[in-house]
Amino acid sequence: MATEVSDNGNLEPDAAQPDTEVVIATPVVPADLVPETPAELLPADAVEAPGVAQPTKIAPAPVPEPQTGVRRVAARIEQRFGTATLVFLLLAGVFGAVFSVLTPPFWGHDEITQFGRAYQVAHGGFLPEKIHDDRGPAWGGDVPASVDALMGYAHNDYVNNSPDEQDPMVEDPHGYDVLGDKAVSAQTKQVWFTNTAAYSLVPYLPAAAGIRLAEAFDFNVGGMVLATRWAGLIAYLVIVAFAVRALRGHRIQWLALTVAVLPIAVFQAGTVTADTVTNALALLVSALIVKSLFLGERLSRPETVAALAAAILLPVCKPTYVLLAMLIVLIPAQRFGFGSADRPAVWQRILPWAGAGLGAVAFAVWMKIAAPTGDGMSLMRPQEQWGSVRPGDQLHGILSDPGHFLRVFGDSIARRDQRWFSQFFGELGFAYIDVPALTICASLLAFVVSLGIADRLTGDRLRTWLVLLTMLASVAMIYVTLYMSFTPVGYFIIDGVQGRYFVPLALLFLAVLLRWMPLRLTTSAGRIPTRGPAITVVVAVTVALAAAVIKYSTIVWG
């Protein structure tokens, strides 16, 4: 029985006839059309033997042309950093810079109090400083009088100016130019920032560096604000690029990109806020846990150092994410970049616990230092609610009547869940501008595609459950923290919750979902595509960011 060569060049003998003779069918070609190949270029087994028919000689395959210098450099950069990392740097860098220039001074989320705390840190004020306030307990510090003048102008503009819908929110753009062009005065004025005095110096280090740089180069008021914003943006780009780079070579890098360039995250990276560094460190921890725990890869030494540093620093950025940082203890010891990967020594097993322990101690110490500031949080509320935020009474209520707290929690979800959903994609600063529907739809498309092509994740069941329970506990901490620190006693909902608070938890939560979700996007041949979906994700997040910028500019500036 003879078997011919199949279309793809593989021999296909009948499996039922193990001793079947295989005859290769060759086309009949005129001798004068068959190219001759020098004998010295033929392999040894291709030399004709007497009485044995030889297959048609085939000319050697052409050698591919070498890449040009530019292409070679581009290929090396892509291989070293990963495509998603380069896309992140481009999109977050460009749109973050656009938001930093487009957003009026101090129109970011709590940007007046955020800048005040950053200025305090820049001049050595690391601990909360209590100030006199006739209204009640208060914390704050000094800022240059010329900066305070711009703060007051901005606050009056977005609080007291109520334009018609067709009119821009900014009443007089020239006023910002006049105050921004003034020199940074030596005279200072005391300002209130109790809500940010509760934060440690860690999330303000980039902003503080921007302030010191502005002072060194004698920038004017507007230049100082912009330098402070750009310092935070650079920190976000560096930290998150490192996180996304850790996932290069894996399709899940596109999911990390989608989270990292959410419009709300990029907007905050372009303004002065502690959330910039907090979001970046949370994404860093999440990406390294995904790589080591769910992809089963060993961290490099720089990645190991970054994981330990983030575990120590993240808990003192925002207390609600302390449990996220503690998850590094679930990473198997052999997947850290130090020591043996085959037989981990005792010190390797202790290493993650030591990092998490230091983070927990730093968290506990700072919480003890910052605890008194909670007594002044009610001054952020309407005057009739001053003195109504009492953390001690709220904690007593939770412990003595947990059923009441659960009912308030349920009412909060019933009344506010749609706001938290839209805020997750973007409620931009104290202009309170929701990103357009196009932004939300484009972001959802990017999430669906990046989830659909993600890698098949591994990891034992117990560790996966622990990660999920930690994510749920972190969500609960968001509600409990705001119930105690911002919600008046007896209020009908948990007030102050915003969708942006869930962004730092998104990547790891979705990784758990992927661990248990077998569905993936595949071609008709059963393969998971890469190039097309990657292009779709890039286009979708670009459209999402562009639409958000256009709406914000239209409403704020006209």
RODO-2510 file (C-alpha; in nm, 4 decimals, decimal comma):
residues 558
     n   res          X          Y          Z
     1     m     0,0000     0,0000     0,0000
     2     a     0,1450     0,3432    -0,0912
     3     t     0,0849     0,6634     0,1007
     4     e     0,1402     1,0061    -0,0515
     5     v     0,2708     1,3188     0,1116
     6     s    -0,0071     1,5314     0,2610
     7     d    -0,0670     1,8982     0,1865
     8     n     0,1445     2,0154     0,4777
     9     g     0,4404     1,7981     0,3841
    10     n     0,3927     1,5286     0,6498
    11     l     0,3796     1,1611     0,5673
    12     e     0,0498     0,9983     0,6515
    13     p     0,0840     0,6166     0,6458
    14     d    -0,2072     0,4009     0,7426
    15     a    -0,1808     0,3460     1,1158
    16     a    -0,3274    -0,0033     1,0787
    17     q    -0,0373    -0,1181     0,8552
    18     p     0,2822    -0,0736     1,0575
    19     d     0,5084    -0,2260     0,7914
    20     t     0,3573    -0,0432     0,4962
    21     e     0,6070     0,0695     0,2383
    22     v     0,5988     0,4451     0,1863
    23     v     0,6508     0,5742    -0,1649
    24     i     0,6986     0,9476    -0,2118
    25     a     0,5137     1,0741    -0,5164
    26     t     0,7111     1,3406    -0,7015
    27     p     0,5868     1,5491    -0,9907
    28     v     0,7329     1,4875    -1,3334
    29     v     0,9409     1,7900    -1,4297
    30     p     1,1413     1,8294    -1,7487
    31     a     1,5096     1,7819    -1,6826
    32     d     1,6039     2,1175    -1,8254
    33     l     1,3841     2,2942    -1,5695
    34     v     1,5362     2,1287    -1,2640
    35     p     1,8026     2,3533    -1,1090
    36     e     2,1345     2,1928    -1,0477
    37     t     2,2799     2,1968    -0,6993
    38     p     2,6533     2,1593    -0,6547
    39     a     2,7428     1,8328    -0,4935
    40     e     2,9405     1,9986    -0,2177
    41     l     2,6253     2,1805    -0,1020
    42     l     2,4207     1,8640    -0,0697
    43     p     2,3940     1,6806     0,2627
    44     a     2,5834     1,3563     0,2882
    45     d     2,2711     1,1417     0,2760
    46     a     2,1638     1,3111    -0,0500
    47     v     2,4451     1,1630    -0,2597
    48     e     2,3030     0,9228    -0,5133
    49     a     2,3499     0,5528    -0,4422
    50     p     2,3416     0,2880    -0,7135
    51     g     1,9963     0,1511    -0,7766
    52     v     1,8217     0,3966    -0,5386
    53     a     1,5835     0,6615    -0,6766
    54     q     1,6558     1,0099    -0,5403
    55     p     1,3939     1,2772    -0,4642
    56     t     1,3896     1,6011    -0,6558
    57     k     1,6656     1,8341    -0,5425
    58     i     1,5394     2,1591    -0,3883
    59     a     1,7408     2,4781    -0,3868
    60     p     1,8389     2,6151    -0,0451
    61     a     1,5920     2,8559     0,1175
    62     p     1,6877     3,2192     0,0720
    63     v     1,8637     3,3773     0,3680
    64     p     1,6395     3,6463     0,5265
    65     e     1,7613     3,9991     0,4890
    66     p     1,9197     4,1353     0,8054
    67     q     1,7198     4,3965     0,9954
    68     t     1,8194     4,7568     0,9506
    69     g     1,9692     4,9497     1,2418
    70     v     1,6420     5,1186     1,3383
    71     r     1,4430     4,7968     1,3237
    72     r     1,7072     4,6117     1,5212
    73     v     1,7029     4,8741     1,7954
    74     a     1,3209     4,8768     1,8018
    75     a     1,3102     4,4976     1,8278
    76     r     1,5572     4,4985     2,1150
    77     i     1,3624     4,7671     2,3010
    78     e     1,0368     4,5766     2,2519
    79     q     1,1965     4,2531     2,3710
    80     r     1,3509     4,4184     2,6749
    81     f     1,0473     4,6135     2,7941
    82     g     0,7452     4,4442     2,6372
    83     t     0,4896     4,5913     2,3991
    84     a     0,2326     4,6696     2,6679
    85     t     0,4943     4,8575     2,8712
    86     l     0,5840     5,0798     2,5779
    87     v     0,2164     5,1443     2,5026
    88     f     0,1581     5,2311     2,8681
    89     l     0,4442     5,4812     2,8736
    90     l     0,3143     5,6445     2,5588
    91     l    -0,0540     5,6669     2,6558
    92     a    -0,0152     5,7447     3,0265
    93     g     0,2650     5,9889     2,9535
    94     v     0,0790     6,1804     2,6845
    95     f    -0,2674     6,1850     2,8416
    96     g    -0,1303     6,2347     3,1937
    97     a     0,0579     6,5416     3,0709
    98     v    -0,2559     6,6632     2,8915
    99     f    -0,4630     6,6323     3,2097
   100     s    -0,1898     6,8064     3,4135
   101     v    -0,2085     7,1091     3,1824
   102     l    -0,5818     7,0960     3,1092
   103     t    -0,6976     7,0699     3,4722
   104     p    -0,7201     7,4128     3,6383
   105     p    -0,4889     7,4531     3,9399
   106     f    -0,6243     7,2726     4,2471
   107     w    -0,9237     7,1230     4,0665
   108     g    -0,8041     6,7664     4,1247
   109     h    -0,9452     6,5399     4,3948
   110     d    -0,8813     6,7240     4,7254
   111     e    -0,5900     6,8897     4,5447
   112     i    -0,5826     7,1924     4,7751
   113     t    -0,5322     6,9783     5,0850
   114     q    -0,3130     6,7318     4,8956
   115     f    -0,0783     7,0124     4,7881
   116     g    -0,0724     7,1513     5,1405
   117     r     0,0428     6,8192     5,2827
   118     a     0,2985     6,7774     5,0018
   119     y     0,4399     7,1244     5,0749
   120     q     0,4631     7,0358     5,4436
   121     v     0,6528     6,7132     5,3652
   122     a     0,8835     6,9002     5,1264
   123     h     0,9924     7,1225     5,4182
   124     g     1,0428     6,8512     5,6772
   125     g     0,6957     6,8302     5,8265
   126     f     0,6602     6,4541     5,8360
   127     l     0,4123     6,4275     6,1256
   128     p     0,0605     6,5755     6,1467
   129     e     0,0664     6,9296     6,2837
   130     k    -0,2282     7,0490     6,4878
   131     i    -0,3434     7,4039     6,4157
   132     h    -0,5919     7,6384     6,5793
   133     d    -0,9414     7,6449     6,4311
   134     d    -1,2462     7,7998     6,5988
   135     r    -1,4663     7,5330     6,4413
   136     g    -1,3031     7,2398     6,6206
   137     p    -0,9956     7,0113     6,6152
   138     a    -0,7878     7,0751     6,3036
   139     w    -0,4554     6,9857     6,1431
   140     g    -0,2676     7,1632     5,8695
   141     g     0,0419     7,3707     5,7938
   142     d     0,1859     7,6681     5,6111
   143     v     0,2043     7,7375     5,2374
   144     p     0,3288     8,0478     5,0537
   145     a     0,0701     8,3272     5,0619
   146     s     0,0757     8,3570     4,6831
   147     v    -0,0030     7,9864     4,6499
   148     d    -0,2850     8,0229     4,9025
   149     a    -0,4302     8,3058     4,6914
   150     l    -0,4512     8,0734     4,3909
   151     m    -0,6007     7,8010     4,6124
   152     g    -0,8727     8,0371     4,7305
   153     y    -0,9508     8,1541     4,3783
   154     a    -0,9816     7,7946     4,2525
   155     h    -1,1960     7,6868     4,5489
   156     n    -1,4353     7,9759     4,4975
   157     d    -1,4538     7,8984     4,1250
   158     y    -1,5587     7,5342     4,1486
   159     v    -1,7714     7,5705     4,4636
   160     n    -1,9538     7,9011     4,4300
   161     n    -1,9614     7,9532     4,0514
   162     s    -2,2805     7,7967     3,9093
   163     p    -2,2821     7,8532     3,5340
   164     d    -2,5594     7,7460     3,3007
   165     e    -2,5049     7,4104     3,1341
   166     q    -2,3898     7,5608     2,8057
   167     d    -2,1359     7,7883     2,9774
   168     p    -1,7840     7,6789     3,0832
   169     m    -1,7273     7,5971     3,4492
   170     v    -1,4246     7,8275     3,4693
   171     e    -1,5647     8,1761     3,5164
   172     d    -1,2522     8,3732     3,4232
   173     p    -0,9486     8,1875     3,2811
   174     h    -0,7479     8,5095     3,2943
   175     g    -0,7673     8,5060     3,6736
   176     y    -0,5678     8,1814     3,6850
   177     d    -0,3041     8,3315     3,4567
   178     v    -0,2646     8,6416     3,6740
   179     l    -0,2320     8,4479     4,0014
   180     g    -0,0211     8,1738     3,8440
   181     d     0,2303     8,4274     3,7096
   182     k     0,3029     8,5650     4,0563
   183     a     0,6274     8,4753     4,2304
   184     v     0,6213     8,2218     4,5118
   185     s     0,6189     8,4503     4,8145
   186     a     0,8401     8,4145     5,1194
   187     q     0,5417     8,5053     5,3341
   188     t     0,3343     8,2015     5,4315
   189     k    -0,0209     8,1425     5,5400
   190     q    -0,1647     7,8623     5,7485
   191     v    -0,4076     7,6313     5,5677
   192     w    -0,6326     7,3462     5,6823
   193     f    -0,5723     6,9929     5,5527
   194     t    -0,6884     6,7562     5,8250
   195     n    -0,7947     6,4893     5,5743
   196     t    -0,4462     6,4618     5,4208
   197     a    -0,2550     6,5174     5,7457
   198     a    -0,3552     6,1590     5,8238
   199     y    -0,1317     6,0340     5,5398
   200     s     0,2354     5,9545     5,5915
   201     l     0,5133     6,1207     5,3965
   202     v     0,5551     5,8204     5,1602
   203     p     0,2886     5,8991     4,8957
   204     y     0,3998     6,2646     4,8887
   205     l     0,7699     6,2089     4,8237
   206     p     0,7477     6,2644     4,4433
   207     a     0,5293     6,5741     4,4859
   208     a     0,7638     6,7079     4,7547
   209     a     1,0565     6,6597     4,5166
   210     g     0,8665     6,8590     4,2530
   211     i     0,8110     7,1429     4,4998
   212     r     1,1782     7,1542     4,5970
   213     l     1,2770     7,1519     4,2306
   214     a     1,0402     7,4414     4,1598
   215     e     1,1945     7,6366     4,4463
   216     a     1,5477     7,5633     4,3270
   217     f     1,4705     7,7014     3,9804
   218     d     1,2605     7,9902     4,1149
   219     f     0,9406     7,8892     3,9357
   220     n     0,6328     8,1070     3,9720
   221     v     0,3155     7,9806     4,1405
   222     g     0,1760     7,8164     3,8281
   223     g     0,5128     7,6589     3,7535
   224     m     0,5321     7,5136     4,1047
   225     v     0,1869     7,3559     4,0702
   226     l     0,2785     7,2085     3,7326
   227     a     0,6169     7,0807     3,8545
   228     t     0,4449     6,9108     4,1485
   229     r     0,1965     6,7428     3,9158
   230     w     0,4647     6,6271     3,6730
   231     a     0,6775     6,4818     3,9522
   232     g     0,3858     6,2604     4,0534
   233     l     0,3201     6,1645     3,6908
   234     i     0,6829     6,0590     3,6419
   235     a     0,6653     5,8452     3,9573
   236     y     0,3498     5,6767     3,8259
   237     l     0,5096     5,6087     3,4882
   238     v     0,8257     5,4583     3,6403
   239     i     0,6573     5,2357     3,8999
   240     v     0,3732     5,1090     3,6808
   241     a     0,5992     5,0567     3,3790
   242     f     0,8136     4,8319     3,5985
   243     a     0,4991     4,6424     3,7016
   244     v     0,3712     4,5920     3,3460
   245     r     0,7217     4,4969     3,2275
   246     a     0,7260     4,2124     3,4792
   247     l     0,4434     4,0524     3,2784
   248     r     0,6109     4,0875     2,9381
   249     g     0,5982     3,7688     2,7379
   250     h     0,2518     3,6929     2,8780
   251     r    -0,0808     3,7960     2,7310
   252     i    -0,2032     3,9118     3,0713
   253     q     0,0181     4,2188     3,0234
   254     w    -0,2730     4,3690     2,8265
   255     l    -0,5040     4,3358     3,1249
   256     a    -0,2473     4,5146     3,3408
   257     l    -0,2288     4,7887     3,0776
   258     t    -0,6073     4,8283     3,0732
   259     v    -0,6178     4,8818     3,4496
   260     a    -0,3148     5,1126     3,4501
   261     v    -0,4586     5,3516     3,1894
   262     l    -0,8103     5,3777     3,3257
   263     p    -0,9056     5,7446     3,2762
   264     i    -0,9446     5,8000     3,6500
   265     a    -0,5958     5,6617     3,7188
   266     v    -0,4341     5,8722     3,4458
   267     f    -0,6229     6,1842     3,5588
   268     q    -0,5023     6,1388     3,9139
   269     a    -0,1477     6,0770     3,7923
   270     g    -0,1653     6,4198     3,6280
   271     t    -0,2756     6,6011     3,9452
   272     v    -0,1398     6,6313     4,2994
   273     t    -0,2728     6,3476     4,5136
   274     a    -0,1506     6,0685     4,7389
   275     d    -0,3501     5,8281     4,5205
   276     t    -0,0898     5,8512     4,2428
   277     v     0,1786     5,6613     4,4367
   278     t    -0,0813     5,4449     4,6116
   279     n    -0,2275     5,3233     4,2817
   280     a     0,1201     5,2635     4,1392
   281     l     0,2415     5,0559     4,4358
   282     a    -0,0815     4,8555     4,4418
   283     l    -0,0433     4,7717     4,0707
   284     l     0,3194     4,6782     4,1325
   285     v     0,2329     4,4348     4,4119
   286     s    -0,0528     4,2895     4,2081
   287     a     0,1575     4,2347     3,8942
   288     l     0,4364     4,0616     4,0859
   289     i     0,1878     3,8365     4,2680
   290     v     0,0272     3,7457     3,9349
   291     k     0,3668     3,6605     3,7856
   292     s     0,4951     3,4526     4,0746
   293     l     0,1772     3,2972     4,2099
   294     f    -0,0512     3,2549     3,9075
   295     l     0,1992     3,2316     3,6211
   296     g     0,4447     3,0215     3,8220
   297     e     0,7534     3,2236     3,7254
   298     r     1,0449     3,3220     3,9436
   299     l     1,0887     3,6911     4,0138
   300     s     1,4125     3,8574     3,9159
   301     r     1,6238     4,0158     4,1863
   302     p     1,5020     4,3696     4,1085
   303     e     1,1428     4,2412     4,1104
   304     t     1,2008     4,0729     4,4464
   305     v     1,3368     4,3946     4,5938
   306     a     1,0405     4,5850     4,4469
   307     a     0,7907     4,3385     4,5955
   308     l     0,9443     4,3684     4,9425
   309     a     0,9665     4,7485     4,9206
   310     a     0,6037     4,7770     4,8082
   311     a     0,4924     4,5489     5,0933
   312     i     0,6541     4,7918     5,3374
   313     l     0,5492     5,1192     5,1734
   314     l     0,1931     5,0498     5,0527
   315     p     0,0432     5,0043     5,4039
   316     v     0,1544     5,3562     5,5022
   317     c     0,0154     5,5114     5,1832
   318     k    -0,3461     5,4199     5,2536
   319     p    -0,4575     5,1897     5,5344
   320     t    -0,7306     5,0262     5,3254
   321     y    -0,4707     4,8431     5,1136
   322     v    -0,2626     4,6961     5,3928
   323     l    -0,3987     4,3455     5,3303
   324     l    -0,3096     4,3657     4,9612
   325     a     0,0532     4,4288     5,0558
   326     m     0,0525     4,1351     5,2976
   327     l    -0,0231     3,8922     5,0135
   328     i     0,3469     3,8620     4,9279
   329     v     0,3663     3,5933     5,1991
   330     l     0,1717     3,3653     4,9633
   331     i     0,4505     3,3719     4,7032
   332     p     0,6458     3,0446     4,7248
   333     a     0,9961     3,1006     4,8630
   334     q     1,1653     2,9442     4,5599
   335     r     1,0084     3,2066     4,3321
   336     f     1,1896     3,4972     4,4921
   337     g     1,5022     3,6101     4,3126
   338     f     1,7469     3,5419     4,5944
   339     g     1,8950     3,2099     4,6968
   340     s     1,8261     2,8643     4,5594
   341     a     1,5262     2,7978     4,3365
   342     d     1,5382     2,4241     4,4057
   343     r     1,5977     2,3985     4,7806
   344     p     1,5068     2,7279     4,9505
   345     a     1,6993     2,8011     5,2660
   346     v     1,5300     2,9077     5,5875
   347     w     1,6171     3,2726     5,5298
   348     q     1,4430     3,2577     5,1898
   349     r     1,1241     3,1411     5,3572
   350     i     1,1509     3,4146     5,6182
   351     l     1,2147     3,6912     5,3627
   352     p     0,8532     3,7598     5,2545
   353     w     0,7305     3,7362     5,6117
   354     a     0,9943     3,9862     5,7184
   355     g     0,8838     4,2307     5,4459
   356     a     0,5167     4,1891     5,5344
   357     g     0,5979     4,2188     5,9045
   358     l     0,7829     4,5466     5,8561
   359     g     0,4891     4,6752     5,6534
   360     a     0,2448     4,5757     5,9265
   361     v     0,4566     4,7438     6,1963
   362     a     0,4883     5,0622     5,9890
   363     f     0,1115     5,0552     5,9357
   364     a     0,0385     5,0142     6,3073
   365     v     0,2810     5,2894     6,4104
   366     w     0,1426     5,5382     6,1606
   367     m    -0,2177     5,4590     6,2469
   368     k    -0,1340     5,5359     6,6096
   369     i     0,0253     5,8678     6,5083
   370     a    -0,2563     5,9717     6,2729
   371     a    -0,5501     5,8529     6,4866
   372     p    -0,6249     6,1956     6,6455
   373     t    -0,6845     6,3542     6,3045
   374     g    -1,0094     6,1608     6,2768
   375     d    -1,1669     6,3984     6,5278
   376     g    -1,1385     6,6844     6,2807
   377     m    -1,2830     6,5137     5,9725
   378     s    -1,6348     6,6432     6,0327
   379     l    -1,5202     6,9922     5,9268
   380     m    -1,5248     6,8653     5,5675
   381     r    -1,9002     6,8254     5,5950
   382     p    -2,1780     7,0911     5,5943
   383     q    -2,1796     7,3165     5,8982
   384     e    -2,4835     7,1488     6,0521
   385     q    -2,2839     6,8218     6,0622
   386     w    -1,9713     6,9561     6,2318
   387     g    -1,8793     6,7310     6,5222
   388     s    -2,0978     6,4472     6,3927
   389     v    -1,8105     6,2278     6,2671
   390     r    -1,6942     6,0341     6,5731
   391     p    -1,4821     5,7270     6,4904
   392     g    -1,5031     5,5900     6,8450
   393     d    -1,8828     5,5952     6,8479
   394     q    -1,8981     5,4346     6,5023
   395     l    -1,6637     5,1537     6,6047
   396     h    -1,8688     5,0921     6,9190
   397     g    -2,1814     5,0752     6,7040
   398     i    -2,0278     4,8197     6,4681
   399     l    -1,9215     4,5942     6,7551
   400     s    -2,2411     4,6276     6,9600
   401     d    -2,4932     4,6159     6,6736
   402     p    -2,3362     4,4638     6,3589
   403     g    -2,6822     4,4105     6,2122
   404     h    -2,7371     4,7857     6,1927
   405     f    -2,4075     4,8321     6,0138
   406     l    -2,4993     4,5605     5,7619
   407     r    -2,8332     4,7299     5,6944
   408     v    -2,6578     5,0619     5,6319
   409     f    -2,4112     4,8819     5,4070
   410     g    -2,6951     4,7267     5,2062
   411     d    -2,8718     5,0627     5,1718
   412     s    -2,5474     5,2162     5,0490
   413     i    -2,5173     4,9604     4,7701
   414     a    -2,8824     4,9991     4,6726
   415     r    -2,8538     5,3767     4,6483
   416     r    -2,4975     5,4335     4,5227
   417     d    -2,3712     5,1317     4,3277
   418     q    -2,4298     5,2954     3,9887
   419     r    -2,2244     5,5978     4,0992
   420     w    -1,9362     5,3769     4,2119
   421     f    -1,9477     5,1963     3,8773
   422     s    -1,9155     5,5124     3,6697
   423     q    -1,6587     5,6582     3,9114
   424     f    -1,4421     5,3497     3,8618
   425     f    -1,3848     5,4704     3,5069
   426     g    -1,3741     5,8356     3,5968
   427     e    -1,5312     6,1177     3,7908
   428     l    -1,2698     6,3786     3,7111
   429     g    -1,1679     6,5918     4,0053
   430     f    -1,3714     6,8524     4,1887
   431     a    -1,5412     6,9515     3,8664
   432     y    -1,7231     6,6202     3,9286
   433     i    -1,7335     6,5461     3,5575
   434     d    -1,8283     6,1892     3,4725
   435     v    -1,6417     6,0434     3,1780
   436     p    -1,8652     5,9977     2,8709
   437     a    -2,0482     5,6771     2,7842
   438     l    -1,8010     5,6224     2,4999
   439     t    -1,5174     5,6084     2,7522
   440     i    -1,6952     5,3492     2,9647
   441     c    -1,7908     5,1354     2,6635
   442     a    -1,4396     5,1514     2,5176
   443     s    -1,2862     5,0608     2,8547
   444     l    -1,5268     4,7686     2,8930
   445     l    -1,4299     4,6465     2,5446
   446     a    -1,0628     4,6614     2,6452
   447     f    -1,1398     4,4630     2,9619
   448     v    -1,3380     4,1970     2,7743
   449     v    -1,0678     4,1465     2,5108
   450     s    -0,7742     4,1525     2,7524
   451     l    -0,9524     3,9056     2,9796
   452     g    -1,0449     3,6880     2,6831
   453     i    -0,6874     3,6438     2,5611
   454     a    -0,5203     3,6216     2,9038
   455     d    -0,2927     3,3314     2,9904
   456     r    -0,4189     3,0163     3,1562
   457     l    -0,3320     3,0825     3,5187
   458     t    -0,2169     2,8236     3,7679
   459     g    -0,1704     2,8260     4,1442
   460     d    -0,3013     2,5949     4,4129
   461     r    -0,6589     2,6273     4,5299
   462     l    -0,5816     2,7332     4,8872
   463     r    -0,3648     3,0280     4,7848
   464     t    -0,6238     3,1363     4,5284
   465     w    -0,8968     3,1344     4,7917
   466     l    -0,6761     3,3339     5,0265
   467     v    -0,6195     3,5969     4,7582
   468     l    -0,9932     3,6202     4,6909
   469     l    -1,0785     3,6500     5,0616
   470     t    -0,8129     3,9191     5,0977
   471     m    -0,9657     4,1151     4,8104
   472     l    -1,3095     4,0929     4,9698
   473     a    -1,1673     4,1967     5,3067
   474     s    -0,9949     4,4942     5,1399
   475     v    -1,3260     4,6025     4,9881
   476     a    -1,4858     4,5732     5,3319
   477     m    -1,2064     4,7879     5,4774
   478     i    -1,2902     5,0645     5,2305
   479     y    -1,6463     5,0781     5,3615
   480     v    -1,5537     5,0413     5,7276
   481     t    -1,2827     5,3088     5,7049
   482     l    -1,5181     5,5639     5,5494
   483     y    -1,7984     5,4673     5,7882
   484     m    -1,5717     5,5508     6,0803
   485     s    -1,3743     5,8458     5,9415
   486     f    -1,6231     6,0384     5,7254
   487     t    -1,9812     5,9233     5,7899
   488     p    -2,1832     6,1095     6,0568
   489     v    -2,3177     5,8985     6,3401
   490     g    -2,6664     5,7765     6,2490
   491     y    -2,6321     5,8608     5,8782
   492     f    -2,8470     5,6553     5,6405
   493     i    -2,5578     5,5350     5,4151
   494     i    -2,1812     5,4932     5,4279
   495     d    -2,0770     5,8275     5,2874
   496     g    -1,7591     5,9149     5,0975
   497     v    -1,7148     5,5881     4,9056
   498     q    -1,5950     5,6493     4,5492
   499     g    -1,5385     5,4099     4,2637
   500     r    -1,1735     5,5148     4,2261
   501     y    -1,0948     5,3441     4,5565
   502     f    -1,1434     5,0050     4,3891
   503     v    -0,8893     5,0623     4,1105
   504     p    -0,5891     4,9369     4,3177
   505     l    -0,7696     4,6048     4,3743
   506     a    -0,8828     4,5492     4,0149
   507     l    -0,5874     4,3606     3,8644
   508     l    -0,5555     4,0998     4,1366
   509     f    -0,9318     4,0511     4,1644
   510     l    -0,9543     3,9883     3,7892
   511     a    -0,6568     3,7502     3,8115
   512     v    -0,8527     3,5369     4,0584
   513     l    -1,1457     3,5414     3,8171
   514     l    -0,9172     3,4257     3,5356
   515     r    -0,7769     3,1493     3,7550
   516     w    -1,1228     2,9922     3,7716
   517     m    -1,2600     3,1013     3,4333
   518     p    -1,1725     2,8517     3,1545
   519     l    -1,3258     3,0610     2,8743
   520     r    -1,0871     3,2326     2,6330
   521     l    -1,1194     3,3966     2,2919
   522     t    -0,9983     3,1598     2,0212
   523     t    -0,9772     3,1465     1,6430
   524     s    -1,1548     2,8885     1,4281
   525     a    -0,8378     2,6799     1,4563
   526     g    -0,8629     2,6815     1,8364
   527     r    -0,5696     2,9160     1,8925
   528     i    -0,5728     3,2245     2,1165
   529     p    -0,4932     3,5242     1,8943
   530     t    -0,2521     3,7920     2,0098
   531     r    -0,1859     4,0657     1,7566
   532     g    -0,5458     4,1522     1,6664
   533     p    -0,6721     4,1623     2,0258
   534     a    -0,3675     4,3639     2,1347
   535     i    -0,4432     4,6235     1,8673
   536     t    -0,8069     4,6271     1,9782
   537     v    -0,7076     4,6926     2,3397
   538     v    -0,4723     4,9743     2,2430
   539     v    -0,7317     5,1417     2,0209
   540     a    -1,0049     5,1016     2,2844
   541     v    -0,8085     5,2547     2,5729
   542     t    -0,6885     5,5357     2,3469
   543     v    -1,0472     5,6170     2,2491
   544     a    -1,1502     5,6013     2,6166
   545     l    -0,8837     5,8503     2,7208
   546     a    -0,9391     6,0824     2,4248
   547     a    -1,3158     6,0955     2,4836
   548     a    -1,2585     6,1772     2,8525
   549     v    -1,0177     6,4594     2,7647
   550     i    -1,2577     6,6090     2,5088
   551     k    -1,5537     6,6081     2,7482
   552     y    -1,3503     6,7509     3,0358
   553     s    -1,2091     7,0305     2,8198
   554     t    -1,5497     7,1143     2,6765
   555     i    -1,7252     7,1411     3,0115
   556     v    -1,4481     7,3102     3,2114
   557     w    -1,3085     7,5548     2,9558
   558     g    -1,5847     7,5693     2,6941
***
